[in-house]
Amino acid sequence: MAFKVPEMGEWYVDRELGQTFEVIAFDDHERTIEIQYVDGEVSEVDIEGWRQMSVQSAAAPEDWSASYEVSREDNPISEIAGENENDPLTTIESELFEGSDPYG
């Protein structure tokens, strides 16, 4: 089985377990890899354990945010952008009013 170097932020599937996960941290000093499964479970595996796993690159799941328990209400971007995130009016900056100091 070929060794696949783990990359942070990348998604993989463990072919033996059939589970999809994302690499969320890599500790060079401790030689450990922290992974998060689609269901939200976080696990840590050492580099030797990783070498023994049968992993292959995978596409991010359609609803990858479910594992992080992020809902639209919790997403700060949705609060700023409102209902339509592509609305060009949401990117307009307000003008300074008379007597305000932009550097103050």
Helices and strands as residue ranges (DSSP letters): E 11-14, E 19-27, E 32-37, E 42-46, H 47-52, E 55-57, G 64-68, H 76-81, G 88-91
